[in-house]
Amino acid sequence: MNEPSIVLRGCGSEGFAAMQGYLSQGGYNGLRKALTMSRREVIEEVKISGLRGRGGAGFPAGAKWSFVPEQTERPVYLVCNADEGEPGTFKDRVLMQRAPHRLIEGIAIASYAIGAKNAFIYIRGEFMEVAAGLRIAVDEAVAGGFLGKGILGSGFDLDLVIYRGAGSYVCGDETALIESLEGKRGHPRRKPPFPAISGFYSCPTVVNNVETLCNIPWIVENGGRAYAEIGFSGNTGTKLYALSGDIRKPGCYEYPLGVPLLKLIEEAGGGLEGGQELKAVIPGGLSAPILNASEADIAMDFDSLARAGSMLGSAGVIVLGSKASMPSVAIQAASFFAGESCGQCVPCREGTAMMERLLRGRGGRRSLELLERLCRTLEGSCLCAMGDSAAKAILTMILKFGDEFSEWAQAMLR
């Protein structure tokens, strides 16, 4: 595969996770260049690149940075969202394990651009070994002069703290993450105000995903226009696709945004295992509405998937073969969402639990009918995106695989 490599560049090299290995391949050159530029120039390069957030929402990173007031009496913070907990998603863990200094460099550049002197990596609590590796990398970066006081002889100071969360899926929402970082329960906040204006302790705060920040060193070093030439307008650069499910070679693969889904499955994933035919694909982590086999001839970018009624999300690509039972997939999905609801808003707290009960046949003859009605009712009624995403994911499975769900409903009555 002769595809451009940006965030995984060098990751196969021995010792690359250590600072010396990273430096031997040009590591921290982006930070060196950034410190010769003005803050506004760095932000402008990121805007020119067209980089969209890689955490799921796809919001332009440069625009988010520019929302932070240039003149403020309050401290500014940068938070790296490393709370990766959605089934089918594991790309950020790969980056933190294989390229911790690339993440640190991206954090340092982003912090410089927005005027932050304090940054956090909010990492999922279960990632104990990953967090330990990051702490070693942070210590190396401090010793090397890439973090701490007067970075690389400049007047820029940055303190980077690794904070382990409590394992809540909802903390993937940036406002819930901030609540948890402040020592409270991870409950989403009402917006506005948005974190760039009032975030961590009511101060201007930018929250970026791990993969988003790992793109920053390359963009600054090579220029935003060079990045924009990869992919296409509105969907520039490369993307990490985490492939799992009924494929021969599950793993994390880097391709330009917009790579055809079928190419991903065949070229990167090695095709379906056991001679199965393709039945369906969940393209963006468990919360992304499912695509059936007839819809799989599609480009894997933000806009193409949105037009198809799904979403790129975290690009956790779950491939389902002909032997997969869609009601079983739906039950597993509903069980996950019910268990992970933070309970703050009633529609999500009660609705996700009810979805699971109905999928297990607790509604008797009307289980399927009630389930469809419940999913449609949940859409647009929850405080954060989790309840909506759960409802859309389950409803899409029912609508696209109605025969299987009808048979499932009939079987429960026997």
C-alpha positions as CSV (number, residue, x, y, z in Angstrom):
1,M,0.0,0.0,0.0
2,N,1.6,3.2,-1.2
3,E,-0.7,5.5,0.8
4,P,0.5,8.7,2.5
5,S,1.4,8.2,6.2
6,I,1.1,11.1,8.6
7,V,0.0,9.9,12.1
8,L,1.4,6.4,11.8
9,R,4.6,7.6,10.1
10,G,7.6,5.9,11.7
11,C,5.5,3.7,14.0
12,G,7.0,0.5,12.7
13,S,10.5,1.6,13.5
14,E,12.3,0.0,16.5
15,G,12.4,2.4,19.5
16,F,10.1,5.0,17.9
17,A,7.9,5.3,21.1
18,A,11.0,6.6,23.0
19,M,12.1,10.2,22.6
20,Q,15.4,9.4,20.9
21,G,13.7,7.1,18.3
22,Y,11.2,9.9,17.6
23,L,13.9,12.5,17.3
24,S,15.9,10.3,14.9
25,Q,13.0,10.6,12.4
26,G,12.5,14.3,12.6
27,G,10.4,14.4,15.7
28,Y,9.7,17.8,17.3
29,N,10.7,19.7,14.1
30,G,7.1,20.9,13.9
31,L,7.3,22.4,17.4
32,R,10.6,24.0,16.6
33,K,9.0,25.7,13.5
34,A,5.9,26.6,15.4
35,L,7.9,28.5,18.0
36,T,9.3,30.7,15.2
37,M,5.8,31.6,14.1
38,S,3.1,33.8,15.7
39,R,0.2,32.1,17.4
40,R,-2.1,33.5,14.7
41,E,0.1,32.0,11.9
42,V,0.0,28.6,13.5
43,I,-3.8,28.7,13.7
44,E,-4.0,29.9,10.1
45,E,-1.9,27.0,8.8
46,V,-4.3,24.6,10.6
47,K,-7.3,26.4,9.0
48,I,-5.7,26.2,5.6
49,S,-5.1,22.4,6.1
50,G,-8.8,21.8,6.4
51,L,-8.2,19.4,9.3
52,R,-11.5,18.3,10.8
53,G,-11.7,16.8,14.3
54,R,-11.0,13.1,14.3
55,G,-13.0,12.3,17.5
56,G,-16.3,11.9,15.7
57,A,-18.0,15.3,15.2
58,G,-15.6,16.4,12.4
59,F,-15.6,20.1,13.4
60,P,-12.7,22.1,11.8
61,A,-9.8,22.2,14.3
62,G,-8.5,25.6,13.2
63,A,-11.9,27.2,13.6
64,K,-12.3,25.7,17.1
65,W,-8.9,27.2,18.1
66,S,-9.8,30.6,16.8
67,F,-12.8,30.7,19.1
68,V,-10.5,31.2,22.1
69,P,-10.3,34.9,22.9
70,E,-6.8,36.3,22.0
71,Q,-6.9,38.6,25.0
72,T,-8.3,37.2,28.3
73,E,-7.4,37.6,31.9
74,R,-8.4,34.0,32.6
75,P,-6.0,31.1,32.0
76,V,-6.5,29.1,28.8
77,Y,-6.4,25.3,28.8
78,L,-5.9,22.5,26.2
79,V,-7.4,19.1,26.9
80,C,-6.6,16.0,24.9
81,N,-9.6,13.7,24.7
82,A,-8.1,10.2,25.1
83,D,-11.3,8.7,26.5
84,E,-11.7,6.1,23.8
85,G,-14.4,3.7,24.9
86,E,-16.8,3.0,22.0
87,P,-16.9,-0.6,20.8
88,G,-15.1,-1.0,17.5
89,T,-12.8,1.9,18.2
90,F,-9.1,1.6,19.1
91,K,-7.1,4.0,16.9
92,D,-6.2,6.5,19.7
93,R,-4.9,3.7,21.9
94,V,-2.6,2.6,19.0
95,L,-1.3,6.2,18.6
96,M,-0.6,6.6,22.3
97,Q,1.2,3.3,22.5
98,R,3.2,3.7,19.3
99,A,3.7,7.4,18.9
100,P,3.4,9.1,22.3
101,H,5.9,11.9,21.5
102,R,3.9,12.7,18.3
103,L,0.9,13.3,20.6
104,I,3.0,15.4,23.0
105,E,4.4,17.5,20.2
106,G,0.8,18.1,18.8
107,I,-0.3,19.1,22.3
108,A,2.6,21.5,22.7
109,I,2.0,23.2,19.3
110,A,-1.8,23.5,19.9
111,S,-1.2,24.9,23.4
112,Y,1.2,27.5,22.0
113,A,-1.3,28.4,19.3
114,I,-4.2,29.1,21.7
115,G,-2.0,30.5,24.5
116,A,-2.4,27.7,27.0
117,K,0.3,27.1,29.6
118,N,-1.5,24.1,31.1
119,A,-2.6,21.0,29.2
120,F,-4.2,17.7,30.1
121,I,-4.4,14.2,28.5
122,Y,-7.7,12.8,29.8
123,I,-7.2,9.1,29.3
124,R,-9.7,6.3,29.7
125,G,-9.2,4.8,33.2
126,E,-8.8,1.2,31.9
127,F,-5.8,2.2,29.8
128,M,-3.4,1.8,32.8
129,E,-0.4,0.6,30.7
130,V,-0.9,3.2,28.1
131,A,-1.1,5.9,30.8
132,A,2.2,4.6,32.3
133,G,3.9,4.8,28.9
134,L,2.6,8.3,28.4
135,R,4.0,9.4,31.8
136,I,7.5,8.0,30.7
137,A,7.2,10.0,27.4
138,V,6.2,13.2,29.3
139,D,9.2,12.8,31.6
140,E,11.5,12.4,28.6
141,A,9.9,15.5,26.9
142,V,10.5,17.6,30.0
143,A,14.1,16.4,30.3
144,G,14.6,17.1,26.6
145,G,13.3,20.7,26.9
146,F,10.1,20.0,24.9
147,L,7.8,20.6,27.9
148,G,8.2,22.7,31.0
149,K,9.7,26.1,31.4
150,G,11.1,28.0,28.4
151,I,10.5,25.3,25.8
152,L,13.4,25.1,23.3
153,G,14.8,28.4,24.6
154,S,11.6,30.3,23.9
155,G,9.4,32.2,26.3
156,F,6.7,29.5,26.1
157,D,6.0,27.4,29.2
158,L,3.7,24.3,29.2
159,D,2.8,21.9,32.0
160,L,1.3,18.6,30.7
161,V,-0.7,16.4,33.2
162,I,-2.0,12.9,32.5
163,Y,-5.4,12.4,34.1
164,R,-7.0,9.0,34.2
165,G,-10.8,9.1,34.0
166,A,-13.3,6.8,35.7
167,G,-14.2,4.8,32.6
168,S,-17.4,6.5,31.6
169,Y,-18.3,6.3,27.9
170,V,-20.2,9.6,28.2
171,C,-16.9,11.4,29.0
172,G,-16.2,11.2,25.3
173,D,-18.5,14.2,25.2
174,E,-16.2,17.2,25.8
175,T,-18.3,18.9,28.4
176,A,-18.8,15.7,30.4
177,L,-15.0,15.2,30.1
178,I,-14.4,18.7,31.6
179,E,-16.8,18.0,34.4
180,S,-14.9,14.8,35.3
181,L,-11.6,16.7,35.0
182,E,-12.9,19.1,37.6
183,G,-13.5,16.2,39.9
184,K,-17.3,15.9,39.4
185,R,-19.5,13.3,37.9
186,G,-19.1,13.0,34.1
187,H,-22.3,14.6,33.1
188,P,-22.7,16.7,29.9
189,R,-23.3,20.4,30.2
190,R,-25.9,22.4,28.4
191,K,-24.4,24.4,25.5
192,P,-23.9,27.3,25.0
193,P,-21.6,28.4,26.4
194,F,-19.1,26.2,24.5
195,P,-15.8,25.2,26.2
196,A,-13.7,27.6,24.0
197,I,-15.4,30.4,25.9
198,S,-16.2,28.7,29.2
199,G,-14.7,25.3,29.8
200,F,-12.4,24.0,32.5
201,Y,-13.2,25.9,35.7
202,S,-15.1,28.4,33.4
203,C,-12.0,29.3,31.5
204,P,-11.4,29.1,27.8
205,T,-10.7,25.5,26.9
206,V,-10.0,23.6,23.7
207,V,-10.7,19.9,23.6
208,N,-9.1,17.9,20.8
209,N,-9.0,14.2,20.1
210,V,-5.7,12.2,20.1
211,E,-5.7,11.6,16.4
212,T,-6.5,15.3,15.7
213,L,-3.5,16.5,17.7
214,C,-1.2,13.9,16.1
215,N,-1.8,15.5,12.7
216,I,-0.6,18.9,13.9
217,P,3.2,18.4,13.8
218,W,3.0,17.3,10.1
219,I,0.8,20.2,9.2
220,V,3.0,22.8,10.8
221,E,6.2,21.3,9.4
222,N,5.0,20.8,5.9
223,G,2.3,23.5,5.6
224,G,-1.4,23.5,5.6
225,R,-1.6,23.5,1.8
226,A,0.4,20.2,1.5
227,Y,-2.1,18.6,3.9
228,A,-5.1,19.9,2.0
229,E,-3.8,18.2,-1.1
230,I,-4.4,14.8,0.5
231,G,-8.0,13.7,0.3
232,F,-10.3,16.3,-1.2
233,S,-12.0,19.6,-0.4
234,G,-13.9,19.4,2.9
235,N,-12.3,16.0,3.8
236,T,-8.6,16.6,3.7
237,G,-5.7,14.6,5.1
238,T,-5.5,11.0,6.2
239,K,-7.6,9.1,8.6
240,L,-7.1,6.1,10.8
241,Y,-9.6,3.3,10.2
242,A,-10.0,0.7,12.9
243,L,-11.2,-2.5,11.3
244,S,-12.8,-5.3,13.2
245,G,-15.5,-7.9,12.9
246,D,-15.7,-10.7,10.4
247,I,-12.5,-9.9,8.5
248,R,-9.2,-11.7,8.0
249,K,-6.9,-8.9,9.2
250,P,-8.4,-6.7,11.8
251,G,-6.2,-3.7,12.7
252,C,-5.6,0.0,12.5
253,Y,-4.9,1.4,9.0
254,E,-4.1,4.9,7.6
255,Y,-5.6,6.0,4.3
256,P,-6.6,9.3,2.8
257,L,-10.0,10.5,3.8
258,G,-12.6,9.3,1.3
259,V,-11.0,5.8,0.7
260,P,-13.7,3.5,-0.7
261,L,-15.1,1.2,2.1
262,L,-14.9,-1.9,-0.1
263,K,-11.2,-1.1,-0.7
264,L,-10.6,-0.9,3.1
265,I,-12.3,-4.3,3.6
266,E,-10.5,-6.1,0.8
267,E,-7.1,-4.4,0.7
268,A,-6.5,-3.6,4.4
269,G,-8.8,-6.1,6.0
270,G,-8.0,-9.0,3.7
271,G,-11.7,-9.6,2.9
272,L,-14.2,-11.5,5.0
273,E,-13.1,-14.6,6.9
274,G,-14.6,-18.1,6.5
275,G,-15.8,-17.5,2.9
276,Q,-18.7,-15.3,4.2
277,E,-20.3,-12.7,2.0
278,L,-20.6,-9.1,3.2
279,K,-23.9,-8.5,5.0
280,A,-23.5,-5.1,6.7
281,V,-20.9,-2.6,8.0
282,I,-21.1,-0.2,11.0
283,P,-18.7,2.5,9.6
284,G,-18.0,4.7,12.6
285,G,-18.1,2.9,15.9
286,L,-21.2,1.2,17.4
287,S,-23.2,4.4,17.5
288,A,-23.0,4.9,13.7
289,P,-26.2,3.8,11.8
290,I,-25.5,0.6,9.9
291,L,-25.0,0.2,6.2
292,N,-26.2,-2.9,4.4
293,A,-24.2,-4.7,1.7
294,S,-25.8,-2.7,-1.1
295,E,-24.7,0.6,0.5
296,A,-21.1,-0.5,1.0
297,D,-19.9,1.0,-2.2
298,I,-19.2,4.4,-0.5
299,A,-16.4,6.7,0.2
300,M,-15.3,6.8,3.9
301,D,-15.5,10.5,4.6
302,F,-17.6,12.7,6.8
303,D,-19.9,14.1,4.1
304,S,-20.5,10.9,2.0
305,L,-21.5,8.9,5.0
306,A,-23.7,11.7,6.3
307,R,-25.6,11.8,2.9
308,A,-26.1,8.0,3.3
309,G,-27.7,8.5,6.7
310,S,-24.8,7.3,8.7
311,M,-21.6,8.9,10.0
312,L,-17.8,8.5,10.0
313,G,-17.7,9.1,13.7
314,S,-14.5,7.5,15.1
315,A,-14.0,5.4,12.0
316,G,-14.3,2.2,14.0
317,V,-15.3,0.0,11.0
318,I,-17.2,-3.2,12.2
319,V,-17.6,-5.6,9.3
320,L,-20.5,-8.1,9.6
321,G,-20.6,-11.3,7.5
322,S,-23.5,-13.3,6.3
323,K,-23.6,-15.4,9.5
324,A,-24.2,-12.4,11.7
325,S,-27.5,-12.1,13.5
326,M,-28.8,-8.6,13.4
327,P,-31.1,-8.9,16.4
328,S,-28.1,-10.3,18.4
329,V,-26.0,-7.3,17.3
330,A,-28.8,-5.0,18.3
331,I,-29.1,-6.6,21.7
332,Q,-25.4,-6.2,22.3
333,A,-25.5,-2.6,21.2
334,A,-28.5,-1.8,23.4
335,S,-26.9,-3.5,26.4
336,F,-23.8,-1.3,26.0
337,F,-25.8,2.0,25.7
338,A,-28.0,1.1,28.6
339,G,-25.0,0.3,30.8
340,E,-23.1,3.5,29.8
341,S,-25.9,6.1,30.1
342,C,-24.8,8.6,32.7
343,G,-28.4,8.8,33.9
344,Q,-28.6,12.6,33.9
345,C,-31.5,13.0,31.5
346,V,-34.6,10.9,31.7
347,P,-35.0,10.1,28.0
348,C,-31.6,8.5,27.7
349,R,-31.6,6.9,31.2
350,E,-35.0,5.2,30.8
351,G,-35.0,4.9,27.1
352,T,-31.8,3.0,26.6
353,A,-32.8,0.6,29.4
354,M,-36.2,0.1,27.8
355,M,-34.6,-0.6,24.4
356,E,-32.6,-3.4,25.9
357,R,-35.7,-4.9,27.6
358,L,-37.7,-4.7,24.5
359,L,-35.0,-6.4,22.4
360,R,-35.0,-9.2,25.0
361,G,-38.8,-9.6,24.4
362,R,-40.1,-8.0,27.6
363,G,-42.8,-6.2,25.5
364,G,-44.5,-9.4,24.5
365,R,-46.3,-9.3,21.1
366,R,-45.7,-5.6,20.8
367,S,-42.0,-5.6,21.4
368,L,-40.9,-4.7,17.9
369,E,-43.6,-2.1,17.5
370,L,-42.8,-0.5,20.8
371,L,-39.1,-0.6,20.1
372,E,-39.6,1.4,16.8
373,R,-41.8,4.0,18.6
374,L,-39.3,4.3,21.4
375,C,-36.3,4.9,19.1
376,R,-38.2,7.6,17.2
377,T,-39.2,9.3,20.4
378,L,-35.7,9.3,21.8
379,E,-34.3,11.2,18.7
380,G,-33.7,14.8,19.6
381,S,-34.9,14.5,23.2
382,C,-31.6,13.9,25.0
383,L,-29.1,16.2,26.6
384,C,-26.1,14.9,24.7
385,A,-25.6,12.8,21.5
386,M,-25.5,9.4,23.2
387,G,-29.2,8.8,23.5
388,D,-29.8,10.0,20.0
389,S,-27.0,7.9,18.6
390,A,-28.3,4.8,20.4
391,A,-31.8,5.3,19.1
392,K,-30.6,5.9,15.5
393,A,-28.3,2.9,15.6
394,I,-31.0,0.5,16.7
395,L,-33.7,1.9,14.5
396,T,-31.6,1.7,11.4
397,M,-30.9,-2.0,12.1
398,I,-34.6,-2.6,12.4
399,L,-35.5,-0.7,9.3
400,K,-32.8,-2.3,7.1
401,F,-33.1,-5.9,8.4
402,G,-36.8,-6.0,9.1
403,D,-37.3,-9.6,8.1
404,E,-34.8,-10.8,10.6
405,F,-36.4,-8.7,13.4
406,S,-39.8,-10.0,12.4
407,E,-38.6,-13.6,12.7
408,W,-37.0,-12.7,16.0
409,A,-40.2,-11.3,17.3
410,Q,-42.2,-14.3,16.1
411,A,-39.7,-16.7,17.7
412,M,-40.1,-15.1,21.1
413,L,-43.8,-15.8,21.0
414,R,-43.4,-19.5,20.5
